[in-house]
Amino acid sequence: MTMAKKLATRFDNIGLREKLLFSMLAAILFISITIALVSRYILVSSLTHELEMRGFAIAHSVAERGGSYLLDNDVPKLLALIFDEGRLRQRKNLVAYIFIEDQNGKILAHTLTRKLPDTLRGNTLPKDKHDSIKRLDLGGLEVYDLAAAINEGLYRIGTVHVGLNKSHIDSLVGKLRVAFLGFISAVVLITIFLSSWLSKYITKPISDLTRLSDEISRGNFEIPQHLAPNEDWDTSRCPAFTNTDLPCWHFDQSRSGEKPGEAHRKCADCAFYRKHSLGDEVIQLGDSFRNMVWSIKLYRRRLRESEEKYRSLFDSGPDPIFVVECESGIIRDANPRTVELYEYSMEDLIGMKFLKLGPEHNLGCLEYFVEGGGGCVYFPKLLHYKQGGEPFFVNMHACPISYRGRHAIIIAVTDITELIEKDAQLIQAGKMKSLGEMSAGVAHEVNQPLNAIKMGSEFLSMMQEEGVEVPREDFLQVVKEISTQVDRAAEIINTLRSFGRKSDLIEERVNLNQTVNAVLSILRRQFELDNIRFTLDLDEDLPPIMAHSNRLQQVIFNLVTNARDALNDISSPADGAENRRIMIRTGAEGKTVYVEVEDTGSGIDEKDKRKIFEPFFTTKEAGQGMGLGLAITYGIVKDYGGDIRIDSKRDKGTVFRMEFPIANTRGETKS
């Protein structure tokens, strides 16, 4: 590594303040030295040149004034002249000697008190020049010898030599150098002081910001945050900090022209928020950082309180709540209620596959979110299992969340086993009541095949007693008819047994047409005795749905019996079949299957439409009904992901339309 690289590396490793200080000092020293050298050269050259010009001026003055004395060979006057010139004013320190020689080089006069040294004869003036300068040695004293010609007209009659004391010139230059270096030193010292103060002024806020940033990055928000003297950071003075339900007037609310309310009366003179309108960039940076730290501190406090609040709700919730990782289906978190309901320990639940708690139904929930389903989804009446395999029913509400940076689902589970049992008991009681209502029609329905069987058997018996031989064809026809009537009676009994059996929540593929026909096989004869006729428009290619036929029969039965009651409200059996009709239609639209039950009865008042699905709401007279039929119907339809709508006008009739998702498309219709 070269020296330059080592210096560059060391420079990179020092602090910003030292970099600024060293950089400014280096720049100032370079500029000062350059100015000193240039100035010294200019000043010394100018001073030396000025002194030389003064020496030549003395020499030429002596030459002009001493020419006549030289021609007269008047040596005393020449001596007086050169002594006067050499000691005029302050020249005695500058002029070391003056001597005059004739054109032959003979010394005529000099100012020395001793013999003129031969070393001073080295500056011989050439004939073609009027003056010259040369540095000579005067007995250990350096002098600048200035020679000037003494002319008389065109002829040179002599030469005058003026010796300038080099030590005197050096003394003047030295004084000038000391004065100049003193000035430069003063400038450098002032510059060092200003540089140090300026670098400290610039780096002090940055150092404070760095210190605060380090503490904040370690999660320490309780450090004093003084960025200026006399700052008050008592957080108890901030209403939004002590009460996180209040918004911060400076960060959460617009300040455009509005005044803080009573709760924020201190906020107009906020001790924390600060933004100088004037000041340099460092001051602006300090203000911005200070406000940012305060904002983080404020919102961190809010976040911590929010986390504590929702964690408390999560742990103390009455229903089990799971956090399930979407991709793997693993339970990542659960509240204590899950341990009570599922009878697993928390250690066993965390890390367990959520599918294990409900193998038959939980897969649909996971697949829905894995395939990109958004929003919250409600899954009613799912079958889950406790540790040991005991089953129970739950309603499940699932929403997508982000848990520790991963796509997850938060699932709330409600145990509805007791509710299901009571619901099943209620439905079963409704069925028993319906069977009681159907008893007359059923008896009539069963009586018909029994009469036919009796007539056939009596015919054969009578023929046997009277010894009359029955033709083989007639015998076979009577036996076949008896067998047909037995099958008919058995079908009615099986339908009644199926309808009266307690239904369960197991889903199977169901064709709505079969459900409608099963109910009508029981009710048709009884309704026809009341002069009510059915009109069917059933789609032969109807797709299946996922439901349970027994529970759907209860739905169709409730709607048909309600239609009968509505017809009886405005007409009687004597009015004829034209006005007493029930139309049942089935069909498919898109991904749904529908069934409509329409009557021409009394209709429903507008004010009652919103109430008819409420339990125990009825418009019938006392003793005619408990108001549970449509409530049960509504619950069964919703259990299978369906929907039920009403279209009714008073005295014009009613249409109940139920829609169910086609099998294998139910998840696509969840919302």
RARA-V256347 format. One record per residue. N is the residue number from 1. OMEGA is omega in whole degrees, -180 to 180 (none if undefined). NEAR is the number of other ideal C-beta (glycine too) atoms within 10 Angstrom. Layout:
BEGIN
N;OMEGA;NEAR + N;OMEGA;NEAR
END
This chain:
BEGIN
1;-178;7 + 2;-180;7 + 3;179;7 + 4;179;8 + 5;177;9 + 6;178;10 + 7;179;10 + 8;179;12 + 9;178;10 + 10;179;9 + 11;179;12 + 12;-174;8 + 13;-179;8 + 14;-177;11 + 15;-179;12 + 16;-180;13 + 17;179;18 + 18;178;13 + 19;180;14 + 20;-177;17 + 21;-179;19 + 22;-179;14 + 23;-180;13 + 24;179;17 + 25;179;16 + 26;180;10 + 27;-178;12 + 28;179;17 + 29;179;14 + 30;-180;10 + 31;-178;12 + 32;-180;17 + 33;179;12 + 34;179;10 + 35;-179;13 + 36;-179;15 + 37;-179;10 + 38;-178;10 + 39;179;15 + 40;-180;15 + 41;-178;10 + 42;-176;10 + 43;-179;15 + 44;179;17 + 45;-179;10 + 46;-179;11 + 47;180;14 + 48;179;17 + 49;-180;10 + 50;179;12 + 51;177;19 + 52;178;15 + 53;177;11 + 54;178;16 + 55;178;25 + 56;179;19 + 57;178;14 + 58;-178;23 + 59;-180;25 + 60;178;18 + 61;178;16 + 62;-179;26 + 63;-178;21 + 64;-175;13 + 65;-177;17 + 66;-178;25 + 67;-178;17 + 68;178;11 + 69;-179;22 + 70;179;23 + 71;179;12 + 72;-178;10 + 73;179;9 + 74;-174;16 + 75;179;13 + 76;180;9 + 77;175;15 + 78;179;24 + 79;180;17 + 80;-179;14 + 81;-174;20 + 82;176;26 + 83;178;14 + 84;-179;13 + 85;-177;21 + 86;-177;20 + 87;179;13 + 88;178;12 + 89;-176;6 + 90;-176;9 + 91;-175;17 + 92;177;13 + 93;-179;11 + 94;-175;19 + 95;-179;24 + 96;-180;24 + 97;169;22 + 98;174;29 + 99;-177;22 + 100;176;25 + 101;179;22 + 102;-175;15 + 103;179;14 + 104;179;6 + 105;-180;10 + 106;-179;9 + 107;-179;14 + 108;-180;19 + 109;176;24 + 110;-175;22 + 111;180;19 + 112;178;15 + 113;179;6 + 114;-178;7 + 115;-179;8 + 116;-179;17 + 117;178;13 + 118;-179;7 + 119;-179;12 + 120;-179;22 + 121;-176;15 + 122;-178;11 + 123;-179;17 + 124;-178;12 + 125;178;17 + 126;-176;9 + 127;-177;8 + 128;-180;5 + 129;-179;10 + 130;179;14 + 131;177;17 + 132;-180;17 + 133;-180;15 + 134;179;14 + 135;-176;12 + 136;-180;19 + 137;180;13 + 138;178;18 + 139;-178;10 + 140;178;5 + 141;-179;13 + 142;179;16 + 143;171;26 + 144;-179;20 + 145;180;24 + 146;-179;26 + 147;178;21 + 148;-177;25 + 149;174;20 + 150;-174;25 + 151;171;14 + 152;-172;12 + 153;-178;7 + 154;-173;5 + 155;176;8 + 156;-178;15 + 157;179;16 + 158;-179;24 + 159;175;22 + 160;180;32 + 161;177;27 + 162;178;32 + 163;179;26 + 164;-177;25 + 165;-178;20 + 166;180;19 + 167;177;13 + 168;178;17 + 169;179;21 + 170;178;14 + 171;179;12 + 172;178;17 + 173;179;16 + 174;178;11 + 175;178;10 + 176;-179;16 + 177;180;16 + 178;179;10 + 179;-178;11 + 180;179;16 + 181;176;13 + 182;178;10 + 183;180;13 + 184;179;16 + 185;178;11 + 186;179;10 + 187;-179;14 + 188;-180;16 + 189;177;10 + 190;-179;11 + 191;178;18 + 192;179;15 + 193;180;10 + 194;180;12 + 195;179;19 + 196;-180;15 + 197;-178;10 + 198;180;15 + 199;177;21 + 200;179;13 + 201;-178;12 + 202;-172;16 + 203;-179;19 + 204;177;14 + 205;180;17 + 206;177;16 + 207;177;14 + 208;179;17 + 209;179;18 + 210;179;12 + 211;179;11 + 212;-179;21 + 213;179;12 + 214;180;11 + 215;-180;16 + 216;179;17 + 217;176;8 + 218;179;9 + 219;-180;8 + 220;179;10 + 221;-177;16 + 222;-178;9 + 223;173;13 + 224;-176;9 + 225;180;18 + 226;175;13 + 227;179;19 + 228;-180;12 + 229;174;5 + 230;176;5 + 231;-179;13 + 232;-178;8 + 233;178;14 + 234;-173;8 + 235;180;14 + 236;179;7 + 237;-177;15 + 238;-180;24 + 239;-177;19 + 240;-180;24 + 241;-180;17 + 242;177;11 + 243;-174;9 + 244;174;17 + 245;179;8 + 246;175;16 + 247;175;13 + 248;-174;22 + 249;-178;24 + 250;-175;22 + 251;-176;15 + 252;-173;12 + 253;175;15 + 254;-180;7 + 255;-176;13 + 256;172;5 + 257;-178;5 + 258;179;9 + 259;-180;10 + 260;180;17 + 261;-176;12 + 262;-179;6 + 263;-178;14 + 264;-176;19 + 265;177;12 + 266;-171;14 + 267;178;23 + 268;176;11 + 269;-173;8 + 270;-179;17 + 271;-173;15 + 272;-177;25 + 273;-178;17 + 274;177;16 + 275;-180;12 + 276;175;10 + 277;178;5 + 278;179;6 + 279;-177;12 + 280;-176;10 + 281;180;8 + 282;178;15 + 283;179;15 + 284;178;14 + 285;178;14 + 286;179;20 + 287;-179;17 + 288;180;13 + 289;-180;18 + 290;179;24 + 291;180;16 + 292;180;12 + 293;180;20 + 294;179;24 + 295;179;16 + 296;-179;13 + 297;-180;18 + 298;-177;21 + 299;176;15 + 300;177;13 + 301;178;16 + 302;-179;15 + 303;-180;12 + 304;178;11 + 305;178;12 + 306;179;12 + 307;-180;11 + 308;-179;10 + 309;-177;11 + 310;175;10 + 311;177;11 + 312;177;10 + 313;-179;11 + 314;-176;17 + 315;-175;12 + 316;-179;10 + 317;-179;14 + 318;-179;8 + 319;176;15 + 320;178;24 + 321;178;19 + 322;166;24 + 323;-173;21 + 324;176;26 + 325;-169;18 + 326;-173;17 + 327;-175;11 + 328;-177;13 + 329;-178;20 + 330;177;16 + 331;-179;22 + 332;179;17 + 333;-180;18 + 334;179;23 + 335;-175;21 + 336;-179;13 + 337;179;19 + 338;179;23 + 339;-178;17 + 340;-174;10 + 341;-173;17 + 342;176;23 + 343;169;13 + 344;172;19 + 345;180;10 + 346;179;12 + 347;179;9 + 348;-178;13 + 349;-180;20 + 350;-178;16 + 351;179;9 + 352;174;18 + 353;180;14 + 354;180;23 + 355;-177;16 + 356;-179;16 + 357;179;25 + 358;-174;20 + 359;-176;12 + 360;-169;14 + 361;-175;17 + 362;-179;23 + 363;179;13 + 364;179;15 + 365;-179;24 + 366;-179;21 + 367;-179;12 + 368;-178;20 + 369;177;20 + 370;-179;13 + 371;174;9 + 372;178;7 + 373;-179;17 + 374;179;9 + 375;-179;9 + 376;-177;14 + 377;180;20 + 378;179;12 + 379;-177;21 + 380;168;17 + 381;176;20 + 382;-178;20 + 383;176;16 + 384;-177;23 + 385;174;16 + 386;174;13 + 387;-174;14 + 388;173;7 + 389;180;6 + 390;-177;11 + 391;173;11 + 392;-176;16 + 393;-180;19 + 394;162;24 + 395;-174;17 + 396;179;21 + 397;-174;16 + 398;178;24 + 399;177;14 + 400;177;18 + 401;172;13 + 402;-177;8 + 403;-180;16 + 404;176;9 + 405;-178;6 + 406;177;13 + 407;-175;13 + 408;180;23 + 409;171;24 + 410;-171;17 + 411;176;25 + 412;-175;18 + 413;177;23 + 414;179;15 + 415;-177;18 + 416;-177;17 + 417;-180;15 + 418;179;10 + 419;178;13 + 420;-179;18 + 421;179;11 + 422;178;11 + 423;179;18 + 424;178;15 + 425;180;11 + 426;179;16 + 427;-180;19 + 428;177;15 + 429;177;13 + 430;179;19 + 431;-180;20 + 432;178;11 + 433;179;14 + 434;178;21 + 435;177;15 + 436;179;9 + 437;-177;15 + 438;-171;19 + 439;-179;12 + 440;-180;11 + 441;-180;18 + 442;179;19 + 443;178;11 + 444;-178;13 + 445;-179;22 + 446;-177;16 + 447;-178;12 + 448;177;14 + 449;178;20 + 450;177;14 + 451;180;11 + 452;178;17 + 453;-180;18 + 454;-179;13 + 455;-180;14 + 456;-178;19 + 457;178;13 + 458;178;10 + 459;-179;15 + 460;180;16 + 461;-180;10 + 462;180;11 + 463;180;15 + 464;-179;11 + 465;-178;8 + 466;177;8 + 467;180;6 + 468;-180;8 + 469;179;9 + 470;177;15 + 471;-175;8 + 472;-179;8 + 473;179;8 + 474;179;12 + 475;-179;14 + 476;-180;11 + 477;180;13 + 478;-180;17 + 479;180;13 + 480;180;11 + 481;178;15 + 482;180;19 + 483;179;12 + 484;-179;14 + 485;176;19 + 486;178;14 + 487;-179;11 + 488;179;18 + 489;179;18 + 490;-180;11 + 491;179;13 + 492;-179;18 + 493;179;12 + 494;178;12 + 495;178;18 + 496;179;18 + 497;179;9 + 498;-179;13 + 499;-177;19 + 500;-180;13 + 501;178;11 + 502;-177;10 + 503;177;19 + 504;-174;11 + 505;179;16 + 506;-179;10 + 507;178;18 + 508;177;11 + 509;-176;12 + 510;172;22 + 511;-176;16 + 512;179;27 + 513;180;17 + 514;179;15 + 515;180;24 + 516;-179;22 + 517;179;16 + 518;180;20 + 519;-178;24 + 520;179;18 + 521;179;16 + 522;-170;21 + 523;-170;23 + 524;-176;17 + 525;-179;17 + 526;-180;19 + 527;180;21 + 528;175;14 + 529;176;13 + 530;178;13 + 531;175;17 + 532;-178;23 + 533;178;14 + 534;172;16 + 535;-174;10 + 536;174;13 + 537;-174;11 + 538;179;16 + 539;-177;15 + 540;-179;6 + 541;-176;7 + 542;178;18 + 543;179;18 + 544;173;16 + 545;177;28 + 546;-178;17 + 547;175;24 + 548;-172;19 + 549;-177;16 + 550;-180;20 + 551;178;23 + 552;176;27 + 553;178;23 + 554;179;23 + 555;-179;28 + 556;180;23 + 557;180;25 + 558;-177;23 + 559;-178;25 + 560;179;22 + 561;175;18 + 562;178;22 + 563;177;27 + 564;180;20 + 565;179;16 + 566;177;21 + 567;-179;25 + 568;180;15 + 569;-175;13 + 570;180;15 + 571;178;18 + 572;180;12 + 573;-178;13 + 574;-177;6 + 575;178;12 + 576;-174;11 + 577;-175;11 + 578;-177;10 + 579;-176;14 + 580;-176;23 + 581;172;17 + 582;180;24 + 583;177;17 + 584;-179;23 + 585;172;17 + 586;180;20 + 587;180;15 + 588;176;16 + 589;-179;8 + 590;-179;10 + 591;180;14 + 592;175;19 + 593;-179;24 + 594;172;19 + 595;-179;27 + 596;175;18 + 597;-176;21 + 598;176;21 + 599;178;24 + 600;-174;20 + 601;-171;25 + 602;-179;20 + 603;-177;19 + 604;176;20 + 605;-178;13 + 606;-178;10 + 607;-178;7 + 608;-175;15 + 609;-177;13 + 610;-174;10 + 611;-169;14 + 612;178;22 + 613;177;18 + 614;179;13 + 615;176;13 + 616;173;9 + 617;179;15 + 618;176;17 + 619;-179;16 + 620;179;12 + 621;-179;7 + 622;180;6 + 623;-179;6 + 624;-180;10 + 625;-178;17 + 626;-180;16 + 627;180;17 + 628;-174;19 + 629;-178;22 + 630;176;23 + 631;177;19 + 632;178;21 + 633;-180;25 + 634;-179;20 + 635;-179;19 + 636;180;22 + 637;-180;21 + 638;179;15 + 639;-178;17 + 640;176;22 + 641;-178;21 + 642;178;23 + 643;-179;15 + 644;-178;19 + 645;-178;11 + 646;171;15 + 647;-172;15 + 648;173;21 + 649;-177;12 + 650;179;11 + 651;178;10 + 652;-180;11 + 653;-176;22 + 654;174;23 + 655;171;16 + 656;-180;25 + 657;178;15 + 658;180;25 + 659;179;21 + 660;175;25 + 661;177;22 + 662;-180;18 + 663;180;16 + 664;176;13 + 665;-173;15 + 666;-179;18 + 667;-178;16 + 668;-177;13 + 669;180;16 + 670;179;17 + 671;none;8
END
